[in-house]
Amino acid sequence: MKIDFNTAMKTTKQLTVLATLCVTLIACGQNSPIFTPTPHSYQIDHDKKIIVLNIDVEDDIDQELTELQLEDAYTFSTPANGLQDTETYTVEKNGEPYSLFITKSPILAIQVKDSLTKHPRVLGHFRYFDADTTFTSVIGMDLRGNLSLTYPKKSFNVEFYTDSVSKGQKDIKLKKLREDDDIILDGLYNEPLLLRAYSSQKLWNELHTPHYASEEKKARATVDGFYVDLFVNDEYRGIYLVSEKINRGLLKLKKKKGDTVRGELFKAGYYDPGTSFKGAPDFKNSLPTWAGWEMEYPYEDYTAHYDNLHKAITFVATSTDAVFAQQLPEYFDVPNLVDYFLFINLIRATDNLGKNFYLAKYNEDTPYFIVPWDMDGVLGTIQAGKRIPTTDDILSNHLFDRMQKDPALKSKMNKRWTALRSNEFAEEALVSRIRETYNELVNEKKYERDQLAWDKSHEEEHLTYMLEWLEKRITYLDTFFKEE
């Protein structure tokens, strides 16, 4: 079921702006130092003494305030000359100090009755508030990840339902994300700066375009996302990244037509000769997994379709050098492989060559291509967040080993690296991208309130380390991918 929120969003924005302006005008007209925000525009964690309030960028309050009227009255310790997202305010209720943060990013408030586990999903209530969009929905929610399950700050899957009984899927459009029925809430606990995965996603989407984009203009190269403040059962959970899921719809793969399998999507779920392209054992289409791969689409009536993938990996694992060089484009989109190899080595994604990527096919007549995924252990760290300062190595697997050994393919890599170094991989552009996101998180006090929630440092020294690492990494790769 699809819900068109366009009209509702416009109406919501009009009401939100009107309510805010009315409060502001009344306060100004009465010369009142009291500010009463729009209902649901704020959330409070009374245990952590944190208040997060969303105010539209166009509606900043620029008068002196002494009191904030929420569910109760909160008094400013020092009169506030307006409310800005670049400041932190202290307000008091019955003598108890609270930290007040202003945000122009969405606030998510979720209520669940049962304890969250990895499976099954638990029913809950979801409220989304932003300057131009606010809505509620019944949801199903569970924990996500493997290593991340050990972190105190959990990550979540959220699926939108039409109601709590039928649990019919409901598509939701959030900001620039694709309209879909589920999202990921990534806690980013292993990322000291909360930006490695986010910046990597943005970079890949900028440098790579799906080879069938002329036919499917809305096809994405990978997921996109945005930051939010998350409350679960009235507990402030900190800054999260709302992200899409990689699926057939995101990539615009062709749907199965009758008995004809057209688009295909596989996830490299764990390290195995199959996901490293070293070997292709026998398969059974009665099973959803094979050789480290998980079939995402189409998997219907307990039936998978590994025939084409088995042929492709068998080709990589067993073909002669001459046949490999000649027939590789029949099995894989070579420009995509080149971009992925350069990209993974630029950010040094140590966990993304035997797992944490997808292999997709647009239709039955097109080659496979790689979709990057889960890029948190990059730019001088591994997936657990531990620093690994190595800059002078090349990450690879059997597929890319074979490509590097072929002079023509290695030349393609070198030429593409040179082209990217003048554009998306230019050091100034890379540093600017990272600094822009970092400055946003600093200036909007996102690091400050996330640290209050989790007592986890986001100090600038982490940025210094990352940028110094990146400079050394680029210097090394310039020598490796040097054109002859």
C-alpha positions as CSV (number, residue, x, y, z in Angstrom):
1,M,0.0,0.0,0.0
2,K,1.3,3.5,-0.9
3,I,0.4,6.6,1.0
4,D,0.8,10.0,-0.8
5,F,1.9,12.4,1.9
6,N,2.4,15.4,-0.4
7,T,-0.9,17.1,0.5
8,A,-0.6,16.2,4.1
9,M,3.0,17.5,4.2
10,K,2.0,20.8,2.7
11,T,-0.8,21.2,5.2
12,T,1.4,20.1,8.1
13,K,4.0,22.7,7.1
14,Q,1.4,25.4,6.8
15,L,-0.1,24.6,10.2
16,T,3.4,24.2,11.8
17,V,4.6,27.5,10.5
18,L,1.3,29.2,11.4
19,A,1.4,27.9,14.9
20,T,5.0,28.9,15.4
21,L,4.3,32.4,14.0
22,C,1.2,32.8,16.1
23,V,3.1,32.0,19.2
24,T,6.0,34.2,18.2
25,L,3.6,37.1,17.3
26,I,1.6,36.8,20.5
27,A,4.8,36.7,22.5
28,C,6.1,39.8,20.7
29,G,2.8,41.6,20.9
30,Q,2.7,41.1,24.7
31,N,6.4,41.5,25.0
32,S,6.3,38.1,26.6
33,P,9.6,36.2,27.4
34,I,7.8,32.9,27.2
35,F,8.1,30.6,24.2
36,T,5.6,27.8,23.6
37,P,6.7,25.5,20.7
38,T,4.5,23.6,18.3
39,P,3.1,20.3,19.8
40,H,5.3,17.3,19.1
41,S,8.2,19.5,18.0
42,Y,10.2,18.4,21.0
43,Q,11.1,15.3,23.0
44,I,12.4,15.1,26.6
45,D,14.6,12.5,28.4
46,H,14.0,13.2,32.0
47,D,16.6,10.7,33.2
48,K,19.4,12.2,31.1
49,K,18.0,15.7,31.5
50,I,18.0,16.3,27.7
51,I,15.5,18.3,25.6
52,V,15.7,18.3,21.8
53,L,13.5,20.9,20.1
54,N,13.0,21.2,16.3
55,I,12.5,24.7,14.9
56,D,12.2,25.5,11.2
57,V,15.2,27.3,9.8
58,E,12.9,30.1,8.7
59,D,11.3,30.5,12.1
60,D,14.2,31.1,14.5
61,I,13.1,32.9,17.6
62,D,15.1,36.1,17.9
63,Q,13.6,37.7,21.1
64,E,15.0,37.4,24.6
65,L,13.4,34.4,26.4
66,T,13.3,33.6,30.1
67,E,10.8,30.7,30.0
68,L,10.1,27.7,27.8
69,Q,6.6,26.2,28.0
70,L,6.6,22.5,27.3
71,E,4.6,19.9,29.2
72,D,5.7,22.1,32.2
73,A,7.4,25.4,32.5
74,Y,11.2,25.4,32.1
75,T,13.1,28.5,33.1
76,F,16.3,29.6,31.3
77,S,19.2,29.8,33.7
78,T,20.3,32.8,31.8
79,P,17.9,34.7,29.5
80,A,18.3,33.4,26.0
81,N,18.6,35.9,23.2
82,G,16.7,33.8,20.7
83,L,17.0,30.1,20.0
84,Q,19.7,28.8,17.6
85,D,20.9,25.3,16.7
86,T,24.5,26.5,17.2
87,E,24.0,27.0,20.9
88,T,23.3,24.9,24.0
89,Y,20.9,26.2,26.6
90,T,20.4,25.3,30.2
91,V,16.8,25.4,31.5
92,E,15.5,24.4,34.9
93,K,12.4,22.6,36.1
94,N,11.9,22.5,39.9
95,G,15.5,23.3,40.4
96,E,16.7,20.5,38.1
97,P,18.9,21.6,35.2
98,Y,18.2,20.3,31.6
99,S,20.3,20.7,28.5
100,L,18.2,22.2,25.7
101,F,19.3,21.6,22.1
102,I,17.7,23.2,19.1
103,T,17.8,21.1,15.9
104,K,16.7,21.6,12.3
105,S,17.0,17.9,11.7
106,P,14.1,15.5,12.2
107,I,13.2,14.1,15.6
108,L,12.0,10.5,15.8
109,A,10.0,9.3,18.8
110,I,9.3,5.6,19.0
111,Q,7.3,3.7,21.6
112,V,7.6,-0.1,21.8
113,K,6.0,-2.3,24.6
114,D,8.2,-5.4,24.3
115,S,11.9,-5.8,24.5
116,L,13.7,-5.5,21.2
117,T,15.6,-8.5,19.8
118,K,17.1,-9.3,16.4
119,H,14.1,-11.4,15.5
120,P,11.1,-11.1,15.4
121,R,10.0,-7.5,14.9
122,V,8.1,-5.9,17.7
123,L,5.1,-3.7,17.2
124,G,5.6,0.0,18.0
125,H,4.4,3.5,17.4
126,F,6.5,5.9,15.3
127,R,6.4,9.7,15.3
128,Y,8.4,11.7,12.8
129,F,8.7,15.5,13.3
130,D,10.5,17.9,11.0
131,A,9.9,21.4,9.8
132,D,7.9,20.4,6.7
133,T,6.8,16.9,7.6
134,T,5.2,15.3,10.6
135,F,3.4,12.0,10.7
136,T,2.8,8.9,12.8
137,S,2.7,5.2,11.9
138,V,2.4,1.7,13.3
139,I,5.7,0.0,12.8
140,G,7.6,-3.3,13.3
141,M,11.0,-2.8,14.8
142,D,13.9,-5.1,15.6
143,L,17.7,-4.9,16.3
144,R,20.0,-5.2,13.3
145,G,23.7,-6.2,12.7
146,N,26.1,-8.7,14.1
147,L,29.0,-7.0,15.8
148,S,26.9,-4.0,16.4
149,L,24.6,-6.1,18.6
150,T,27.4,-6.0,21.2
151,Y,27.4,-2.1,21.3
152,P,25.4,-0.3,24.0
153,K,24.0,2.0,21.3
154,K,22.0,-0.4,19.1
155,S,21.0,-0.1,15.5
156,F,17.4,-0.9,14.3
157,N,15.3,-2.0,11.4
158,V,11.9,-0.2,11.1
159,E,9.1,-1.4,8.8
160,F,6.0,0.8,8.4
161,Y,2.6,-0.9,8.7
162,T,-0.9,0.2,7.7
163,D,-2.2,-1.1,11.1
164,S,-1.3,-3.3,14.0
165,V,-3.5,-6.2,13.0
166,S,-2.9,-6.9,9.3
167,K,0.6,-5.4,9.4
168,G,0.2,-4.4,5.8
169,Q,3.3,-2.7,4.3
170,K,3.0,1.0,3.9
171,D,5.4,3.1,1.7
172,I,6.7,6.3,3.2
173,K,8.7,9.1,1.6
174,L,11.3,10.7,3.8
175,K,13.4,13.7,2.5
176,K,15.4,12.6,-0.5
177,L,15.2,8.9,0.2
178,R,13.3,6.5,-2.0
179,E,9.7,5.9,-1.1
180,D,9.7,2.5,0.6
181,D,8.1,0.6,3.5
182,D,11.2,0.3,5.7
183,I,14.3,2.1,6.8
184,I,17.5,1.5,8.8
185,L,18.4,3.4,12.0
186,D,22.1,3.2,12.2
187,G,23.6,4.0,15.6
188,L,27.1,4.6,14.2
189,Y,28.6,3.6,17.6
190,N,31.8,2.4,16.1
191,E,32.3,5.6,14.2
192,P,34.1,8.2,16.4
193,L,32.9,11.0,14.0
194,L,29.6,9.5,12.9
195,L,30.5,10.2,9.3
196,R,32.5,7.5,7.7
197,A,29.6,5.4,6.3
198,Y,27.7,8.5,5.4
199,S,30.5,10.2,3.5
200,S,31.4,7.0,1.7
201,Q,27.8,6.5,0.5
202,K,27.7,10.1,-0.8
203,L,31.0,9.6,-2.6
204,W,30.0,6.4,-4.3
205,N,26.7,7.9,-5.5
206,E,28.6,10.9,-6.9
207,L,31.3,9.0,-8.8
208,H,29.3,6.0,-10.1
209,T,26.2,5.8,-12.2
210,P,24.5,2.4,-12.9
211,H,25.2,1.3,-16.5
212,Y,21.5,1.1,-17.3
213,A,20.7,4.6,-16.0
214,S,19.5,5.8,-19.4
215,E,16.7,3.3,-19.1
216,E,16.1,3.7,-15.4
217,K,16.7,7.3,-14.5
218,K,15.8,6.8,-10.8
219,A,18.1,3.9,-10.3
220,R,20.5,4.5,-7.3
221,A,24.2,3.3,-7.2
222,T,23.7,2.7,-3.4
223,V,21.7,4.0,-0.5
224,D,21.4,7.5,0.8
225,G,20.7,8.8,4.3
226,F,20.3,11.7,6.7
227,Y,20.9,12.4,10.4
228,V,18.1,12.4,13.1
229,D,17.7,12.6,16.9
230,L,16.2,9.4,18.1
231,F,14.1,8.8,21.3
232,V,12.9,5.3,22.1
233,N,10.4,4.9,25.0
234,D,11.3,8.5,26.0
235,E,15.0,7.7,26.3
236,Y,17.3,9.8,24.2
237,R,19.3,7.4,22.0
238,G,21.5,10.1,20.4
239,I,22.3,10.9,16.7
240,Y,21.4,8.2,14.2
241,L,21.7,7.9,10.4
242,V,18.4,7.1,8.7
243,S,19.3,5.0,5.7
244,E,17.6,3.2,2.9
245,K,17.9,-0.6,2.3
246,I,19.4,-2.0,-0.8
247,N,16.6,-3.9,-2.7
248,R,15.2,-4.4,-6.1
249,G,13.2,-1.1,-6.0
250,L,16.2,1.0,-5.0
251,L,18.3,-0.3,-7.9
252,K,15.3,-0.5,-10.3
253,L,16.0,-4.0,-11.3
254,K,13.5,-5.7,-13.7
255,K,10.8,-7.7,-12.0
256,K,10.4,-11.4,-12.6
257,K,8.0,-11.9,-15.5
258,G,6.1,-15.2,-15.3
259,D,8.7,-17.9,-15.1
260,T,11.4,-15.6,-16.6
261,V,13.9,-14.3,-14.0
262,R,15.1,-10.9,-15.2
263,G,16.6,-8.8,-12.4
264,E,18.7,-10.5,-9.7
265,L,20.1,-9.4,-6.4
266,F,22.4,-11.2,-4.1
267,K,24.0,-10.2,-0.8
268,A,27.6,-11.2,0.1
269,G,26.6,-12.3,3.6
270,Y,29.9,-13.9,4.8
271,Y,33.4,-14.8,3.8
272,D,33.5,-17.9,1.6
273,P,35.2,-19.0,-1.6
274,G,32.0,-18.0,-3.4
275,T,32.0,-14.4,-2.3
276,S,35.7,-14.1,-2.9
277,F,35.2,-15.5,-6.4
278,K,37.6,-18.4,-5.8
279,G,35.3,-21.3,-6.2
280,A,31.7,-22.3,-7.1
281,P,30.5,-25.4,-5.4
282,D,27.3,-27.2,-6.4
283,F,24.1,-25.3,-5.6
284,K,20.5,-26.1,-4.7
285,N,17.9,-23.6,-5.7
286,S,15.7,-24.9,-2.9
287,L,18.0,-23.1,-0.4
288,P,18.1,-19.3,0.1
289,T,21.9,-19.2,0.6
290,W,24.8,-20.6,-1.4
291,A,28.6,-20.2,-1.0
292,G,28.4,-17.1,1.2
293,W,25.6,-15.5,-0.9
294,E,22.1,-14.8,0.1
295,M,19.5,-14.4,-2.6
296,E,17.5,-11.2,-2.0
297,Y,15.5,-11.1,-5.3
298,P,13.7,-13.0,-6.6
299,Y,13.2,-15.5,-3.8
300,E,9.6,-16.8,-3.9
301,D,8.0,-20.0,-2.7
302,Y,11.2,-21.2,-1.2
303,T,12.9,-21.1,-4.6
304,A,16.2,-19.3,-5.3
305,H,17.9,-18.8,-8.7
306,Y,21.6,-19.3,-8.5
307,D,22.2,-20.6,-12.0
308,N,23.6,-17.4,-13.5
309,L,25.6,-16.5,-10.5
310,H,27.1,-20.0,-10.4
311,K,28.2,-19.6,-14.0
312,A,29.7,-16.2,-13.4
313,I,31.8,-17.3,-10.4
314,T,32.8,-20.5,-12.1
315,F,34.1,-18.3,-15.0
316,V,36.2,-16.2,-12.7
317,A,37.5,-19.2,-10.7
318,T,38.4,-21.5,-13.6
319,S,38.8,-19.6,-17.0
320,T,42.1,-19.2,-18.6
321,D,43.7,-15.8,-18.7
322,A,42.9,-15.3,-22.3
323,V,39.3,-16.3,-21.9
324,F,39.0,-14.2,-18.7
325,A,40.2,-11.0,-20.5
326,Q,37.9,-11.6,-23.5
327,Q,34.7,-12.7,-21.8
328,L,34.7,-10.7,-18.6
329,P,32.3,-8.1,-20.0
330,E,29.8,-10.8,-20.7
331,Y,29.6,-11.7,-17.0
332,F,30.4,-8.4,-15.2
333,D,30.1,-4.7,-15.9
334,V,33.8,-3.8,-16.2
335,P,33.5,-0.1,-15.6
336,N,31.6,-0.9,-12.4
337,L,34.3,-3.3,-11.2
338,V,37.0,-0.8,-11.9
339,D,35.2,1.9,-10.0
340,Y,34.5,-0.4,-7.1
341,F,38.1,-1.6,-6.9
342,L,39.4,2.0,-6.9
343,F,36.8,3.2,-4.4
344,I,37.3,0.4,-1.9
345,N,41.1,1.0,-2.0
346,L,40.7,4.7,-1.6
347,I,38.7,4.4,1.6
348,R,40.5,1.1,2.5
349,A,37.3,-0.8,3.2
350,T,38.9,-4.0,4.7
351,D,35.6,-5.8,5.2
352,N,34.0,-5.2,1.8
353,L,35.7,-7.6,-0.6
354,G,34.3,-10.9,0.7
355,K,31.1,-9.6,2.3
356,N,29.3,-6.3,2.8
357,F,28.4,-5.8,-0.8
358,Y,25.7,-6.8,-3.2
359,L,25.8,-8.3,-6.7
360,A,23.0,-7.3,-9.0
361,K,21.8,-7.9,-12.5
362,Y,19.4,-5.4,-14.2
363,N,17.8,-7.9,-16.5
364,E,18.5,-11.3,-18.0
365,D,20.6,-9.8,-20.9
366,T,22.9,-7.6,-18.8
367,P,26.0,-8.3,-16.7
368,Y,26.4,-8.3,-13.0
369,F,27.5,-5.2,-11.1
370,I,28.6,-4.5,-7.5
371,V,26.7,-2.3,-5.1
372,P,28.7,-1.2,-2.0
373,W,27.2,-1.5,1.4
374,D,28.0,-1.1,5.2
375,M,31.1,1.1,4.8
376,D,31.8,2.0,8.5
377,G,35.2,0.4,8.9
378,V,37.0,2.7,6.5
379,L,39.4,5.7,6.3
380,G,41.9,4.4,8.7
381,T,39.7,2.2,10.9
382,I,38.3,-1.3,10.8
383,Q,34.6,-2.3,11.4
384,A,35.0,-2.3,15.2
385,G,36.2,1.3,15.1
386,K,39.8,0.4,15.9
387,R,42.4,2.5,14.2
388,I,44.6,0.7,11.6
389,P,47.1,3.3,10.2
390,T,48.2,1.1,7.2
391,T,48.2,3.2,4.0
392,D,50.6,1.2,1.7
393,D,48.7,-1.9,0.7
394,I,46.2,-3.0,-1.9
395,L,43.0,-4.7,-0.9
396,S,41.7,-7.3,-3.4
397,N,40.0,-10.7,-3.9
398,H,40.4,-13.3,-6.6
399,L,38.3,-11.4,-9.1
400,F,40.3,-8.2,-8.8
401,D,43.6,-10.2,-8.6
402,R,42.9,-11.5,-12.1
403,M,41.9,-8.1,-13.4
404,Q,45.2,-6.6,-12.1
405,K,47.2,-9.2,-13.9
406,D,45.7,-8.4,-17.2
407,P,47.6,-5.4,-18.8
408,A,44.6,-4.0,-20.6
409,L,42.4,-4.1,-17.5
410,K,45.2,-2.7,-15.3
411,S,45.5,0.1,-17.8
412,K,41.8,0.8,-17.5
413,M,42.2,1.1,-13.7
414,N,45.2,3.5,-14.0
415,K,43.3,5.7,-16.5
416,R,40.2,5.8,-14.4
417,W,42.2,6.6,-11.3
418,T,43.8,9.6,-13.1
419,A,40.4,10.8,-14.2
420,L,38.9,10.5,-10.7
421,R,41.9,12.2,-9.1
422,S,41.0,15.4,-11.1
423,N,37.4,15.2,-9.9
424,E,35.8,13.1,-7.2
425,F,39.1,11.8,-5.8
426,A,40.9,15.2,-5.8
427,E,42.3,15.5,-2.3
428,E,40.7,19.0,-1.9
429,A,37.3,17.6,-2.8
430,L,37.6,14.6,-0.5
431,V,38.7,16.8,2.5
432,S,36.0,19.4,1.8
433,R,33.3,16.7,1.8
434,I,34.5,15.3,5.1
435,R,35.0,18.7,6.8
436,E,31.6,19.9,5.6
437,T,29.9,17.1,7.3
438,Y,32.1,17.3,10.4
439,N,31.5,21.1,10.8
440,E,27.7,20.5,10.5
441,L,27.8,17.9,13.3
442,V,30.0,20.2,15.4
443,N,28.2,23.5,14.8
444,E,24.7,22.0,15.2
445,K,25.8,20.4,18.5
446,K,25.1,16.9,17.3
447,Y,28.3,15.6,18.8
448,E,27.7,17.3,22.1
449,R,24.3,15.8,22.7
450,D,25.3,12.3,21.4
451,Q,28.2,12.4,23.9
452,L,25.8,13.3,26.7
453,A,23.7,10.2,25.7
454,W,26.7,7.8,25.5
455,D,29.7,9.4,27.1
456,K,31.7,8.7,23.9
457,S,34.2,11.2,22.6
458,H,33.9,12.9,19.2
459,E,37.0,15.0,19.6
460,E,38.6,16.9,16.7
461,E,41.7,14.7,17.0
462,H,39.7,12.0,15.3
463,L,39.3,14.3,12.3
464,T,43.0,15.1,12.2
465,Y,43.9,11.4,12.2
466,M,41.5,10.7,9.4
467,L,42.7,13.5,7.1
468,E,46.4,12.7,7.7
469,W,45.7,9.1,6.9
470,L,43.8,10.0,3.8
471,E,46.7,12.2,2.5
472,K,49.1,9.3,2.9
473,R,46.7,6.8,1.4
474,I,46.3,8.9,-1.7
475,T,50.0,9.4,-2.1
476,Y,50.5,5.6,-2.1
477,L,47.7,4.9,-4.5
478,D,49.0,7.5,-6.9
479,T,52.1,5.4,-7.3
480,F,50.2,2.1,-7.6
481,F,47.7,3.4,-10.3
482,K,50.3,5.4,-12.1
483,E,49.7,5.5,-15.9
484,E,52.6,4.0,-17.9
